[in-house]
Every structure is written in structure tokens, then in C-alpha cells.
């Protein structure tokens, strides 16, 4: 339920800001960031909701390195559920089409999230999320950076972003062969 309600504070953000096709001004962005506090207040005053649900709405933009908002919390100061929702929220934001930009390809999103897990996102939660998402791709076809088509055969637990793939009747372990990478998942 906390995940479902985490952005409820956006109800108090004007449509002109929410759906602005260009970059937000500093003032607009400062107001947009208030959706976390608005969400906390809405959930706090709604019968049948919990304190943790309100905390998740408040903290889902906090980052492990303290660069988030509204309070610049770090690591364990951020509620566990808030850290989980922040990973999912980042995935959703990057993989969704917005008025101001197109959705990023699925695999690029996972690759970038993997990179961010060493600073802004909780590394254990991000690693588990990426592993589960990659496991769902076993058997799917992918296009590689050299434009070949391959299928994902196996996901490495220690390096899920670089799976074992099959190109025709040849197997390539992307965790060992870094000359080629997955560019996109075909049919996603």
C-alpha cells in the first residue's frame, strides 16, 4: 500500500507543473519537491493508513548519499520501505514516457540503475531488483551493441546485468567478454 500511495502528494501539484513539456524552473522544481511533504500530510490525516505509509511518501526521494529530499537523509536514516520504493520509483521514472522525454530502453534503465547503486540507491535492494528483473528475461531475445540478435540463457547471481547469452549455436558470457553489451530487449 505504501508503494501505491507514495506519490499521492502530487494531487496538490498544479497540472501546469506536472505536465510541463520543458525543464522546470528552479521555483517550479522547488514546489514539485513538496509533493513528498504533501503526501505525508495527506496520508497522516487519512483514516485507515499507517505511519509507515506516510513515511514512505515523505522519504521516497531521499538518497543513500544524502543528495535526496526533503531532508537530505543518508543510509539507515531512510526507512527500509522508502529505500525499496525509491528503487522502484527510479525504474518507473526512467522507463516511462514523460511529456518532457521518451522512455529509456529497458536494459539501459537497468544498467544505469546498477551504476547508481554505488551512491544514491541502496545497493542490496537495487541488486535484488535488477536480479529479479533480469531473471524474468531468460529466454527473451536481445539486440547487442554490434547489432547481432541473441537470447538470454542464464543470469549470474553475482553479476546479473551481464548474463550468459546465445548467438545462434554459440554461447557468450557477457560477464567475461566485455567487447559487446546488450543494447535492448526485443519485444519489450
N, C-alpha and C positions, 0 to 999 in steps of 0.2 A: 504494500500500500504506500510506503514511503516513496518508492520509485515512481509510482503512478502520480503522486501528488507533488513531487519535488519542484515543478515549475509553475505551480498554481498561482504564485505571486505575479506572473506575467499578466494575469487578469487586470492588474492595476497599471499596466504599461500601455500608453496610448498606441493605437494601431499605426499611427504615423511613424512611431519609433520602431515598433515590432516588425513592420513590413517595409521599412525604408530600403530602397534598392541600392543605395550607395553606402559609403562608410559613415558611421555615426559621428557626430561632433563630440567633443570632449564632454559637453554638458549632457547630451543625449546618452552617451555611454555611462556617465555617472548615474543618471536616472535609471537606465536599464539595469545596472548592477543592484539597484534597490529591490529588484524582484525577489531576491533571496530573503530580505527582511520582511517584505510584504507577505511572502509565502509563509514565513514563520508566524507572523501575526494572524493570518487567515486560519491556519491550522490550529494555532493555540486557542482560538475562540470558536472553533467548530466542535460541537458535541460529537463524541464517538471517535475522535482522533487521539493520537498519543503524543507525548512529549518527543519521543524519538522521531516520529514522522515530521514534526515541526523542526527539529534539529537538522534533519536531512535537507529540508527545504532551505534552511539557513546556510548550511555548510557545503552544499554540493559544488560550489565553485572555489572552495579552499584547495590549495595545492600543497603537496608534501614539502616543498622548498620554501613555503611562506609567501609565494607570489600571488596567491589567490585572494578572494574577497568573500565576505565583507570584513573579516577580522584579521587576515594575514596569519592564520593558524599554521602550525607545522606538525608534521608526522602524527604522533599519537594524540595530539591535541584535537585532531579531527576524528569525529565518531567513525567507527568501522563502517556502518551502513552508508555514511556520507562518502567515504572513500570508495565504496563499491559503486554507488550511484554516479560518482564523478567519472569513473572509468566508462560506464555505460553511456553517460551523457556526452562525453567526448566522442565516443564511437558514433553515436546518433548524430551529433552535430556535424561531424566530418563526412559521414556517409549519406547525408540528406541534402537534397536540393534546397537552396535558400534563394530568396529574391535577389541577393547580392552575389551569389556564386553557385556554380554547379556542384553536385555531389562528387566527392573524390572516389575513385575506384576502390572497391572493397579491399583488395590486397594492399594498396598504398596506405589505406587507413590503418590497417593492422601493423604495417611496417613502421609508420610514423608513431603509432601508439607505443610500439616496442621501444623506440628511441626515447620517447617521453617518460617511459617507466623508470628512467635513471635520474629523475629530478622532480617532475611535477606530479606524476601519478604514483600510487602505491605499487611498488614493483611486484609484490607477491600477487596482488589482485589482478594487475594488468597481465602478468604472465599466465595466470589461470584463465582469464578471459580469452586471451589470444590462443592458448592451447585448445580450449573448448571450441572456439570458432574455427580453428584450423582442422580439428578432428571432424567437424561437420563437412569439410571439403574433400575428405578421402573419396576417391573415385571421380571427382569433378575434373573437367578439362580446364587448362590454364594456357595463357599465351605468355611466352617468355620474352625477355628483353631482346633476344635475337630473332623474334617473331616466329619461332617454332611453337607448335602446339604439343602439350604434354598432358599427362593425367597425374594427379596426386595419388601416391601409393601408400605412404606411411608418414606419420608426423613424429618427429623426435621430441621426446618429453623435455630434454634439456635445451632444445633449440627449435621450438615449434614453427618459427617463421621461415625456416629453411628445410622443407620436407624432402623426402625421397620421392622422385618423380619418374615417370616412364615416358620416354620419347620413342614411339614405335615399339621395338623389342629391346631397347637399351634402357637401363636404369641409371639415373644420375642422382647422386646425393648432394643436394644443394648446401648442406652443412659443411661439405668438404670441397666442393667445386664452386667457387665464388665468381667464376667467369660469366655466369648467366644467372638471372633472377626472375622471379615471377613478376610479370607486368600487370596482368589482370586475370580475373577468374572469368571464364567464358560462360555466358548464360546467367550471370548474377545481376 
